[in-house]
Amino acid sequence: QQLCRPSFAGCRIPAKMVRSKIVPAHRPAGRLTALAAAAAAAYAALTLALGRTSSTAADGSVDAFALGFRLAPLSPAVAAGRMASAVQRRAEVELEAPPSDAELSGEAQGDPRPYSRRLPKRDIPGTTSWARKHLHEEAYRFKPITQELIARGMSLDEITFVLNRRGSELRPLLWRPPMGLPVFKRQKVRTMLQRTIGDDGIRLHKKLRPKFLPPKAAGARYPELMAETYAEVPPLGWQNDKKALPDSAAEEPAQEEEAVAAEEAEEAEDSQEERCRPPLVITELFVRKLCKPITQELIARGMSLDEITFALNRRGSELRHLLWRPNLGLPVFKRQKIRTMLQRTIGDDGIRLHKKLRPKFLPPNAPGARYQELLGDVYAEVPPLGWQNDKKALPEEQATTAPEAEEAGEAEASEE
């Protein structure tokens, strides 16, 4: 080590040590050969010791006690003798037959693993599935009642009313009945019908009658799942003492065949027109065909648009089911609705009905009024001649002598 000069008395600062490279020392080849020879000699001594142990094991020597019996390999004869003795001992023991399935099922009744399986959520109180399970059971408790009411063609409001009339009787069937009244609310009945499946596999809420359609109305546009209703048509000639006309008064076969052929031709033309039209136009065409006889009769009487609207609203409950999408409230027929219906309807003469409306500022059936060209002319009823004399017409015989009688009466009056 090289020491630096002391910076001050009594202290020496050691110099920085120089790094030295360590060169590994290689073992000579002769030393490796000696190690290999020593290992071989040790292996040979161990083999001799194991041989002595196997030969002196029966005499109980010290080497056998120290090294153990399992260190020496067994001879094939000894191994075969041990195997034969083991097989002989096993043959002496008689094995029992396993129990049958019936015995096992009788000993372990119920669930063999009661704690290893997981409970479904519908059986865990407080879960959504548990509440849904109780609501489904509640809906099916009411199934015999609701199914009968729907078979009678009732609407949702009518079913709610009927159930509330029997509220005190049906209250125990509810899962969690309300504290007060009403017992059944409209939304409650709807959800019950949505959860209930009928005998035909269709949920009951799809068979409800719309509230804007009357019950059992012939020709009403009910849903497809509802049963159709037909009107009771009286027999022919029911006006004549409500009896059918005799056979002699029936139409001739030729005329009947011609009428049937004409009707079939008209139906074929209408069906061909309906195929080329979209669904909305088809439904409007259906409405026009149903309402055309009524509106055409009112226009023939010389009514205005407001008068036709008033007349149809007076029969709103009767004609409501003829509409495609009727209003939920009142009025059933609005002014704009009647106008569009008349614009879409073509009369028997090929002219649209709205062109025959009487203007509302002109009186009905007024002779001399400036009606439209399409409206028929109106003539006043002129009384016959001589209606002033006791409001009766003179006979034809006195018609010619009347002037002479008047002249004679004037002459006599002048002479007097």
C-alpha positions in Angstrom: 0.0 0.0 0.0 1.2 3.5 -0.8 0.5 6.1 1.8 -0.1 9.7 0.9 1.3 12.6 2.7 -0.4 13.5 6.0 -2.6 16.4 5.6 -2.3 17.2 9.2 -0.4 15.8 12.1 -1.5 12.5 13.6 -3.7 11.3 10.6 -2.8 9.3 7.6 -5.2 8.8 4.7 -4.8 5.4 3.0 -4.4 5.3 -0.7 -6.9 3.7 -3.1 -6.3 0.0 -3.5 -5.5 -1.3 -7.0 -7.9 -3.9 -8.4 -6.2 -7.3 -8.9 -7.4 -10.0 -11.4 -8.0 -13.5 -9.9 -6.8 -16.2 -12.2 -8.5 -19.6 -11.7 -6.1 -22.5 -10.9 -6.6 -25.6 -13.2 -6.4 -29.0 -11.6 -3.8 -31.3 -13.2 -5.0 -34.3 -15.1 -3.2 -36.7 -12.8 -5.3 -35.7 -9.8 -8.6 -36.5 -11.7 -7.3 -39.9 -12.5 -6.6 -40.6 -8.8 -10.1 -39.5 -7.7 -11.7 -41.9 -10.3 -9.6 -44.8 -9.0 -10.6 -44.1 -5.4 -14.3 -44.1 -6.3 -14.0 -47.5 -8.0 -12.3 -49.0 -5.0 -15.1 -47.7 -2.7 -17.8 -49.2 -4.9 -16.0 -52.6 -4.9 -15.8 -52.6 -1.1 -19.5 -51.8 -0.8 -20.5 -54.6 -3.1 -18.4 -57.1 -1.0 -20.1 -55.9 2.2 -23.6 -56.4 0.7 -22.8 -59.9 -0.3 -21.7 -60.8 3.2 -24.9 -59.3 4.6 -27.1 -61.5 2.5 -25.2 -64.6 3.4 -25.1 -64.0 7.2 -28.7 -62.6 7.6 -30.1 -65.9 8.8 -27.4 -66.1 11.6 -28.3 -62.6 12.9 -24.9 -60.9 12.4 -24.1 -57.4 13.3 -23.7 -56.3 9.6 -27.1 -57.5 8.8 -28.7 -55.7 11.7 -26.8 -52.5 10.7 -27.6 -52.6 7.0 -31.0 -54.3 7.1 -32.5 -57.2 5.2 -34.1 -55.2 2.3 -30.7 -54.0 0.9 -29.9 -57.4 -0.6 -32.0 -58.5 -3.6 -34.3 -61.5 -3.2 -33.8 -64.7 -5.1 -36.6 -65.9 -7.5 -37.4 -69.0 -5.4 -37.9 -66.9 -2.3 -40.3 -64.5 -4.1 -42.3 -67.3 -5.6 -42.8 -69.0 -2.1 -44.0 -65.8 -0.6 -46.6 -65.2 -3.4 -48.0 -68.8 -3.0 -48.4 -68.4 0.7 -50.3 -65.0 0.2 -52.7 -66.6 -2.3 -53.4 -69.5 0.0 -54.3 -67.2 2.9 -56.7 -65.1 0.7 -58.4 -68.2 -0.6 -59.2 -69.3 3.0 -61.2 -66.0 3.6 -64.8 -66.0 2.0 -65.8 -62.6 0.5 -69.4 -61.3 1.3 -71.8 -60.4 -1.5 -72.5 -56.6 -2.0 -75.9 -55.4 -0.8 -78.7 -54.9 -3.4 -80.0 -51.5 -4.6 -83.3 -52.0 -2.7 -81.4 -52.4 0.6 -79.3 -49.4 -0.1 -82.3 -47.2 -1.0 -84.1 -48.3 2.2 -81.2 -47.5 4.4 -80.7 -44.0 2.8 -84.1 -42.4 2.4 -84.7 -38.9 0.9 -81.8 -36.9 -0.6 -78.5 -38.7 -0.1 -76.7 -35.4 -0.3 -78.8 -32.8 1.5 -76.1 -30.3 2.2 -74.1 -30.6 -1.0 -76.8 -29.3 -3.4 -77.6 -25.7 -4.0 -81.1 -24.4 -3.3 -82.8 -22.8 -6.4 -83.6 -19.1 -6.0 -87.3 -19.6 -6.2 -87.1 -21.4 -2.8 -85.0 -18.7 -1.2 -87.3 -16.1 0.5 -86.8 -12.5 -0.4 -85.5 -13.1 -4.0 -87.2 -12.0 -7.2 -87.7 -15.5 -8.3 -89.4 -16.4 -5.1 -91.8 -13.5 -5.5 -92.4 -14.4 -9.1 -93.2 -18.0 -8.1 -95.9 -16.8 -5.7 -97.4 -14.5 -8.3 -97.7 -17.3 -10.8 -99.3 -19.5 -8.3 -101.8 -16.7 -7.5 -102.6 -16.2 -11.2 -103.4 -19.9 -11.6 -105.6 -19.9 -8.5 -107.8 -17.4 -10.4 -107.6 -19.3 -13.8 -111.0 -21.1 -13.6 -112.7 -17.7 -12.9 -110.9 -15.5 -15.4 -111.0 -18.2 -18.1 -114.8 -18.3 -17.8 -115.2 -14.5 -18.0 -113.0 -14.3 -21.1 -115.0 -17.1 -22.7 -118.1 -14.8 -22.3 -116.3 -12.0 -24.4 -115.6 -9.5 -21.6 -113.1 -6.7 -21.7 -110.5 -5.9 -19.1 -112.6 -3.3 -17.3 -115.6 -5.6 -17.2 -113.5 -8.4 -15.7 -112.1 -6.0 -13.1 -115.6 -4.9 -12.2 -116.9 -8.5 -11.8 -113.9 -9.5 -9.6 -114.4 -6.5 -7.4 -118.1 -7.4 -6.9 -116.8 -10.7 -5.4 -113.9 -9.0 -3.6 -114.7 -10.3 -0.1 -115.1 -13.8 -1.4 -111.9 -13.9 -3.6 -109.7 -11.9 -1.3 -108.1 -15.0 0.4 -106.9 -16.3 -3.0 -104.5 -13.3 -3.4 -100.9 -13.7 -2.3 -100.6 -10.3 -0.7 -104.0 -8.6 -0.8 -104.2 -4.8 -0.5 -105.3 -3.2 2.8 -108.2 -1.3 1.4 -110.5 -1.1 -1.6 -110.6 -1.9 -4.5 -109.4 -5.4 -4.0 -108.6 -5.8 -7.7 -107.0 -3.0 -9.7 -106.9 -2.8 -13.5 -103.2 -3.4 -13.7 -103.3 -6.3 -11.2 -105.9 -8.1 -13.3 -103.9 -7.5 -16.5 -100.7 -9.0 -15.0 -102.7 -12.0 -13.7 -104.0 -12.6 -17.2 -100.5 -12.2 -18.7 -99.2 -14.9 -16.4 -102.0 -17.4 -17.0 -101.8 -19.8 -20.0 -105.1 -21.2 -21.2 -105.9 -24.8 -22.1 -105.1 -24.1 -25.7 -101.6 -22.8 -24.9 -102.4 -19.1 -25.4 -102.1 -16.5 -22.7 -105.5 -15.1 -21.6 -104.7 -11.4 -22.1 -104.6 -12.0 -25.9 -108.3 -13.0 -25.8 -109.5 -9.8 -24.2 -112.2 -7.9 -26.0 -111.2 -4.3 -26.8 -113.3 -1.9 -24.7 -114.2 0.3 -27.7 -116.0 -2.7 -29.4 -119.5 -3.8 -28.3 -120.0 -7.3 -27.0 -121.2 -9.9 -29.5 -121.5 -7.5 -32.3 -122.0 -9.0 -35.8 -119.3 -7.7 -38.2 -117.1 -6.1 -35.5 -113.4 -6.3 -36.1 -112.5 -8.4 -33.1 -109.0 -9.9 -32.6 -108.2 -13.1 -34.4 -108.3 -15.2 -31.2 -111.9 -14.2 -30.3 -114.8 -16.2 -31.6 -116.8 -14.7 -34.4 -120.4 -13.5 -33.8 -123.2 -13.9 -36.4 -126.5 -12.0 -36.5 -129.8 -13.8 -36.5 -131.2 -13.1 -40.0 -135.0 -13.4 -40.2 -136.5 -15.6 -43.0 -137.7 -14.2 -46.3 -141.0 -12.5 -46.2 -141.0 -11.9 -42.4 -142.8 -8.6 -43.0 -145.9 -10.5 -44.1 -147.1 -11.8 -40.8 -143.5 -13.0 -40.1 -143.8 -15.9 -42.5 -141.8 -16.9 -45.5 -143.1 -16.2 -48.9 -144.8 -19.1 -50.8 -142.8 -21.0 -53.3 -144.8 -19.5 -56.2 -143.5 -16.0 -55.3 -139.9 -17.1 -55.5 -137.7 -15.9 -58.2 -137.2 -17.9 -61.4 -134.1 -20.1 -61.5 -132.7 -18.3 -64.5 -132.9 -15.0 -62.7 -131.3 -16.4 -59.6 -128.4 -17.9 -61.6 -127.9 -14.5 -63.4 -127.8 -12.7 -60.0 -125.4 -15.2 -58.5 -123.1 -14.9 -61.6 -123.1 -11.1 -61.3 -122.3 -11.2 -57.6 -119.4 -13.7 -58.3 -118.0 -11.4 -61.0 -118.2 -8.4 -58.7 -116.4 -10.3 -55.9 -113.7 -11.4 -58.3 -113.1 -7.8 -59.4 -113.0 -6.6 -55.8 -110.6 -9.4 -54.8 -108.3 -8.5 -57.8 -108.3 -4.8 -56.7 -107.6 -5.8 -53.1 -104.5 -7.9 -54.1 -102.9 -4.8 -55.7 -103.5 -2.6 -52.7 -101.5 -2.3 -49.5 -103.1 -3.5 -46.2 -104.1 0.0 -45.1 -106.0 0.6 -48.3 -107.7 -2.7 -48.0 -109.0 -1.9 -44.5 -110.2 1.6 -45.7 -112.0 -0.1 -48.6 -113.7 -2.4 -46.2 -114.9 0.5 -44.1 -116.2 2.3 -47.2 -118.2 -0.7 -48.3 -119.9 -0.9 -44.9 -120.6 2.8 -44.5 -121.5 3.5 -48.1 -125.2 2.6 -47.8 -125.7 4.9 -44.8 -123.8 7.9 -46.1 -125.4 7.6 -49.6 -128.9 7.6 -48.1 -128.1 10.7 -46.0 -126.7 12.5 -49.0 -129.8 11.6 -51.1 -131.9 13.4 -48.5 -129.9 16.6 -49.2 -128.0 16.8 -45.9 -124.9 18.9 -45.3 -121.6 17.7 -43.8 -122.5 18.9 -40.3 -126.0 17.3 -40.5 -124.4 13.9 -41.6 -121.9 14.1 -38.8 -124.7 14.7 -36.3 -126.8 11.9 -37.6 -124.0 9.4 -37.5 -123.0 10.4 -33.9 -126.6 9.8 -32.8 -126.0 6.2 -33.9 -122.4 6.1 -32.6 -122.8 3.1 -30.3 -124.4 1.1 -33.2 -122.0 2.1 -35.9 -118.8 2.2 -33.9 -117.7 -1.3 -34.7 -117.8 -0.5 -38.5 -114.7 1.8 -38.1 -111.2 0.5 -38.7 -109.7 2.3 -35.7 -112.4 3.9 -33.6 -111.8 6.7 -31.1 -111.5 5.8 -27.5 -113.8 8.5 -26.4 -116.5 10.8 -27.9 -117.5 11.9 -30.4 -117.3 8.7 -32.4 -117.4 10.5 -35.8 -115.6 13.8 -36.3 -116.2 16.3 -39.1 -112.9 15.6 -40.8 -113.4 11.9 -40.5 -116.8 12.1 -42.3 -115.3 14.3 -45.0 -112.4 11.9 -45.8 -114.9 8.9 -45.8 -117.1 10.7 -48.4 -114.0 11.6 -50.4 -113.0 8.0 -50.6 -116.5 6.6 -51.4 -117.7 6.4 -55.0 -121.4 6.4 -55.6 -123.4 4.2 -57.9 -123.2 6.8 -60.7 -119.4 6.9 -60.5 -119.2 10.3 -58.6 -117.6 10.7 -55.2 -120.1 11.5 -52.5 -118.4 14.6 -51.1 -119.3 16.4 -54.4 -123.0 16.0 -53.6 -122.9 17.6 -50.2 -125.3 20.5 -49.7 -123.6 23.7 -48.6 -124.4 24.6 -45.1 -125.4 28.2 -45.9 -128.3 26.9 -48.2 -131.6 25.6 -46.7 -132.6 22.1 -47.5 -135.1 21.4 -50.3 -135.4 25.1 -51.2 -136.9 25.8 -54.7 -134.8 28.3 -56.6 -131.7 27.9 -54.3 -128.4 27.9 -56.2 -127.4 24.3 -55.4 -124.5 22.6 -57.1 -125.0 21.0 -60.5 -124.7 17.5 -59.0 -127.6 18.1 -56.6 -131.0 17.4 -58.0 -133.4 20.3 -58.7 -136.1 21.1 -56.1 -139.6 22.2 -57.2 -142.2 23.8 -55.1 -145.6 22.1 -54.7 -148.1 24.3 -56.4 -151.8 23.9 -55.2 -154.4 23.3 -57.8 -156.6 26.1 -59.2 -159.4 27.3 -57.0 -157.8 26.2 -53.8 -158.9 29.5 -52.3 -162.6 28.5 -52.4 -162.8 26.3 -49.4 -159.2 25.1 -50.3 -160.7 22.7 -52.9 -160.3 22.6 -56.6 -163.3 23.3 -58.8 -164.8 20.4 -60.7 -164.2 20.2 -64.5 -167.8 20.8 -65.4 -167.9 24.2 -63.6 -164.5 25.3 -64.9 -166.0 26.5 -68.2 -169.2 28.1 -66.7 -167.3 30.0 -64.0 -166.6 33.1 -66.0 -170.2 33.4 -67.2 -171.6 33.1 -63.7 -169.2 35.8 -62.5 -170.4 38.2 -65.3 -174.1 37.5 -64.4 -173.4 38.2 -60.8 -171.7 41.5 -61.7 -174.6 42.6 -63.9 -177.2 42.0 -61.2 -175.2 43.9 -58.7 -175.0 46.9 -61.1 -178.7 46.9 -61.7 -179.5 46.9 -58.0 
